[in-house]
Structures are given as structure tokens and as C-alpha cells.
Amino acid sequence: MPIALQTAGLLILSNIFMTFAWYGHLKNLSSKPWWIAALVSWGIALFEYLLQVPANRIGHTELSLAQLKIMQEAITLAVFVPFAMIYMNQPFKLDYVWAGLCLVGAVYFIFRT
């Protein structure tokens, strides 16, 4: 499997965990004290790091640091928008499209040779 695809796959999985760690507690633990939400979030974030660290180590064998970062940001938006809409019941915003287009531009400039 190509390095870029391995990296993207691991980053997608890590972003799913991190999105839940950062925002899932707003739905599930809103009545609990903040420190309980923080402990649960840290527990979820552990799995994010167990995927993110190898993703960056594998990816860095062929991709630059800037390419890894832009890939991460594009994946973050691609994971966040469905999470916000489906899991958190947030309405779709046209701003998601504009942000995505800006990231497409960032990806283009960082990955062009």
C-alpha cells in the first residue's frame, strides 16, 4: 500500500477519535463536571495518538512536514463536518464548503512540485 494512503488512512482514524475527544463530551457529558469530561476525553485521545504518531512517522518517510500538516488539516475538516452534522445535529453551513475550498488550495500549493 502506498505510503501516502497508509498515512491518510491512519490520520482519518486518528481524527475520528480526536474529534470525539474534543467535542463528543459536549453532547454526552454536558451534565458532568468538566474534569470528568477531561478524563474521558484524554482516554479517547490516547487512541488518537496511537494512530497519529505512526501515521506521521510513516508519512514522513516520503512526505514533507508541511505536506503532513496540510493533509492533517484537510482530513480534520472532512471528519469534522459529518461529525457536526450527524452526531451533534448541527445544520450544514455554506462556510464548510468555502473552508474546504481554501484547504484544497492549501493542498495544491503544498503538494505541487
N, C-alpha and C positions, 0 to 999 in steps of 0.2 A: 504494500500500500504506500502511495507517495507520502513523503514527509509532511507536505502542506495539508493533505487530507487527514492524516493522523492528528496533526496539531489542531486543525479545525474541529474535528470530532471531539477531542478531549476538552477543548475550550467551550464547545457548545454544552457538553455535560457539566463542566465546572460552572458555567454561567447559570445554568438552571438551578444548581444548588445555591449559588451566591445570591441570586435574585430572591429565592425563598428565604435565605438567611437575612437579607437586608429588609425585605418588605412583607414577607409572609406573616410575621408577628403582628402586623397592623390589623390583619383580619382575624387571626386565630387567638392571639394572646392580648388583645386590647384591654381586657379587664384585669389582667395580671400586672403585678409590679414590673417596672422596667428591667430590674435585674434578672427576673425570671426569663423575660423575653431575650435579654442579652445572653444568658447561659444557653438557651435553646438555639439562638442564632449562632453562637460560637460552635456549638455541636454540629450544626448543619454546615457551617463554614469549614470545618475540618475536612469534610468530604470534598468541598470545592478545592481546597489546597492540595489534596491528594490527587486531584486531576489536573489542576492548573500548573503545578510545578513541573510534572513530567511533560505536559504539553509544551511549555516554554523551553524546556531543556531539549526535547526532540526537535521542536521547530527551529531553535537557534542553530542547529547543525546546517541548515540551508537558508534560513530567513534572517534578515537583519532585525535588530532590536525594534526599529521603527515599524517594520512590517508586522512583527508580532503584536505590537501595541495597537496598530490600526485594525488588524484582524480581530483583536480582542474587543475593541470598541464597536466594530460593525456587528459582531456576534452579540454583544451586550444589548444593543438596540433590537436586534432580531429576536432575542429571547424576551426582552422586557415588554415589548408591545403586546404579544399574545398573552403574557402573564397578566399584564394590567387589564386587558380587556376580558379575558376568560376567567381568570382566578379572582381578580379584585373587582370585577364588574365595572370597570371604568369605560366610558364611551370612547369610541375611536375619534382621534383628532387628526385633522389635516396636517398639523405640525409634525406628526410622526413621519409623514411622507417627506416633508421638507428636511427634517433631520436625517432621514435615510438617504436622501439625495446628496446632502452635504457629506455624509460618510462615504458614499460612492465616489465622490470627488476626492476625498482624502485617500481612499484605497487606490484610486487611479494614480495620484501623484506619488504615493509612497512605493507602489509596486512597479511603476514604469521603469524601464531600463534605458 
